[in-house]
Amino acid sequence: MIEIDHLTKCYGSFRAVGDVSLSIPDGQVLGLLGPNGAGKTTMIRVMTGYLPPTSGRASVEGFDSVTQSHEVRRRLGYLPESNPLYGEMRVVEYLDFRGRIFGLSRETRRKAVDRVVERCWLKEMRRRQIGRLSKGYRQRVGLAAAMLHQPPVLVLDEPTSGLDPIQIRETRHLIRELAGDHTMVLSSHILPEVEVTCDRIVIIARGGIRADGTVDQLKHKAGDTQHYVLEVKPPGGADGSIRDAIGRIPGVSRVDETNIDGWTRYEITGASSSADLREPLGRLVAESALPCRELHRESGSLEQLFVRITSEVDAS
């Protein structure tokens, strides 16, 4: 459905996206995950025909985003991070206006507006002026406009930006409902957002793809390192000595320390080749006669992989 082939986009001497290749099959929900400034939005803007690439190409259903941009836009529903709406229009007026832009006939527009108003839970707001809607409802109007012409591909750039927790949950639910009918590209820097809504995740940092796979595949990759949590109550002034003792355990590569309500929480990283560190940690607690309320090993998480990848890229 979408092909990106050796895509590079530069702004002057700054390379926002560098030699990226990506194939997205029909029906897949792909999450573009990366920190702010990673190149996600630039890649989407090239993919949708909003910007030309410096080199390489992007295509949708075989149509080139530069030389056949009108055909590409016919096949795309795009919700940008800055949702462009006319605040003085009512919801149905705006959706009808968007339908005319796409060349839909009057009867087709009427049916399409009714369909997206129902699908995006806007029935009670259809006569409301857009400028008086909450951010969550304005986001729904933007999504309804993107879906109006029934495109095979939906591209959503930070769709939950600025929403409250209830609105985020509703938007996630809607995205999952739409997944069966569209190929979707969801861009975000919020890990839970991508993890619960996407079939496949691509992690981008500094304009390049750093990881690509399903949630389970990436979590397995995150398990290359071991992570442990230990919470104890050291005697007064002994925090440093306990941290040093943990650091001397063979296989421990890093120890982070946080004080919580009089208890000290140690987050411990071990090398992938090290044995299970719970036994030597438990022995240290017993020998030091420390009150202990928690000791466990964490399974690999998307957050661990994300932090590790972005840290490595920033350090290079």
N, C-alpha and C positions, 0 to 999 in steps of 0.2 A: 504493500500500500504506500509506504513512504521509503524512499532511498536517499541517503546522504552519502556522497562519494568524495572523499578527500577534500572536505569543505574547510576553507580558511577565510576568515573575515578580519581585516585590519582597519583600524581607525588611525590614519597616519602611520606612525611607527609602532603603535600599540597593537598587538595581535590579540584580539578578543577570543577568537576561536582558531585553533591550529590543527589542520590536517585531520579532521574528524570524519570517520566513516561509520554509518549506522543503517541498519535495515529493520523496518518495523512491519511485521506481517498484518494482514487483514484481521480485524477483531481484537487485536492486542491492546491492553491498557499499559502504556509505558510511562514510567515516572522518571523525570529528569531531576536528579537530586544534586545539589551543590550549594556551597556558601554564596552569599551575596557577591556579585562580581565574577562569578565563575565562568560566565559565558552562556548561561542557559537562555536568557532572553534574546541575545544576539542570534543564537542558533535558531530559535523559533521564528524570529523576524525574517531570517533568510529563507527558512523552510516555507513560510507563508507568502513569500514574494514581497514582503514589506521592504526588505533590503536586498541588494545584489551581493553575491559573494565576491571576495577578492580573487579567489580561485576555487576550483572544484564546482560541484553542482548539487542541487537538491531537487527531488521530483516527487510528485504525488500521483499515484495511478499512472505513472509513466510520463506525466506532463512536467516539463521543466519549469522551475519557479521563476526564471527570468524570461525566457523566450516564449513561454506559454502561460504567463502569470494569470490571465483571465480564466483559463481552464482550471488552473490550480485553485483559484479563489472560489470557483463554483463548487469545488469538492471539499472545501474547508469551512468549518465554523470556528471562529477565533474569538476567544475571550482574553483580551490583554490585561496585564496587571492594572493599568489605569483604564478603568471601564468607561468608554466614551458614551455618555448618554446626554440627551437634551432634557434638562430639568424642567422646562416649562411645558413639555408634552405630557399627556396622560399615557399610561402604560400601553393601552391598545392602540393609541395614535402612533406611538413610537414604533411598535411592532409592525403596524400596517405600513408605516413609512419604510422600514427596513425591507419588508416584503416587496414593495414597489422597486426598491433599488435592485433587488435580485430578479426583477422581471416577472414576478408572479402575477397571474390574472386576479381580478377582484374576488371571484369565488374561491380560487385556490388560496389567496391571502386570508380570507375569512376563516376557512377551515384550518389553515396553518396556525393562525393566531390563537384560535380556540384550543388547538392541540397543545401548543407550547405553554399557554397559560395554565392549562390543566396539569401538564407534566411538571412544571416548575412551581406549583403551589402558589399561583398568583391570582386565583379567581376573585378573592375578596379585594384585591388591589387593582383590578383591571381598569377602573375608572379613576384611580388616584393619580395625582400629579407626581411625576418621577422625583422632582426636587424635594418632595415632602416625605419620601420613603426613607426607611432606615438603610444603613449600609448593606445589611443582609438581603433586603428586598431588592435593592439596586443591583446587587450581584446576581440575583435570580433573573432580573430583567435582562441583564447582559447575556446570561447563559441562554435564556429563551430566544433572544435575537440571534445568537450563534446557531441555534438549532432550527431556526424557522424554515430554511430551505432544504431541510433533511439532508445535510451533507454526510458523506460516509466517514469523514474525519473530523474530530473535535480537538482543538488545541487550546488548553487552559493554562494560562500563565499566572501562577500564584492565586488560584481561585478562592482561597479562604483568607487572603490578606485583609487584616483589619476587622475580621468578624469575631463575635463573641463565641464562647464554647458551644452554646446551643446552636447557633447559626452554623458553626463549623461542622457539628455532627449532622445537621440537616443537609448541608452541601455534600458531605461525604456520602451520605445515603443516596442522594440524587445521582452522584457520579457513578456509584455502583449500579444503580438502576439503568443508567444510560449505556453502561459498558457492553451490554448484550447487543446493542444496535449500532455501535460506532467503534471505529478504531480511535483510540484516544491517546493524546500526549499531555501529560500533566507535569508542569514544572513547579518545583517548590524547593525551599531550603528547610522545610519542617519535616523531620524524619517520620513521626507517626502518621502524618498526612499521606506520604508516599507508601509507607509500609502497609496500611490498611486498605488502600484503594487500588494498588497497581499489581499487575501480573509479573512485570519485569521492571527492574530498576537499573538505571545508568547513572553512575556517580561521575560528576564533572568537576574538575578543579583546574584553575589557570588555563581555561580554554581547551582542555583535552579530556578524553574519556579515561578514567582511572579504574573503573570497575563496571562490570556488566553481568547481570544474571537475575534469577528469581530471588525472592526474599530469603528462601531457605538456602540457596547456593551462596548468597553473600554472607548470611549468618555463619555458615560453615567456614567460609573464608576468614571471617572475623575470629573464629576459634583457633587460628594459628597461634595466638597468644592466650595465656591463662590469666584470669582475673579473680581475685579473692577479696572478700570484705571481712574485716575483723573489728569488733567493737569491744573495748575493754575500759576499765577505770583504773588507770595507773595511779600509784601514790603521788602526792604532790611533787611537782617538778621532775617527774621521771619520764615524761612523754618522749623527750629526746633520746634517752637511753633505750627505751622500748623500740622506737623507730630504728635506731642503729642496730639493735639485736635482730629485728626482722630483716633488715637489709643484709645482714651477714649470713642468712640462711641460703645455702646453695640453690641456685635457680631463680632467686628473686632479682628482678632487674629494675624495679621501681617501687617506691613507697610514697603514697600521698596521705596526708594527715589532716583531719578535720575534727574540731571540738564541738560536741553536741550535748547540751544539757549536762555538763559535767563528765560525760563519757567521751572517749577518744575513738574516732573511726579511722581505721587504716584501710586504704584501698591499695591493693598489692597486685603488681603485674609480674607474672613469671614467664620465662621463655617457653616456647612451644615444646622444646625438647626436655624440659624439666619434669620430674615426677610430680605427683599430686602433693601440693604444699600444705594441705590441711593437717596432715599428721605432724610435721615439724612445727607448724604454727600452734597447734593444740598443745604440743609438748612445751613450747615456750610459755604459753599461758599457765600451764600447770606448774612448771618449775618456778615461775615468778609469782605464783599465788595471786594472780590478777582476777578480780571479778570480771566475768565475760558474759555478754548477753547476745553475741552473734558471731558466728564464723561459718561462712559458706563460700562455695565456688560458683561464679556466675557463668552461665552459658554465653556463647558468642552472640553479640547483638549488632544490629545495623549501626547503632550509635558508635560502638567501639571501632568498627571498620571505617566509618565516615571520619571520625576524629583522627584515626591513624593515617588515613590517606591524605587528608588535607594538611596534617602536620608535616608529613613527609614531603609533600609538594611545596609547602611554604619554606621548608628548610633547604630545599634544593636550589 
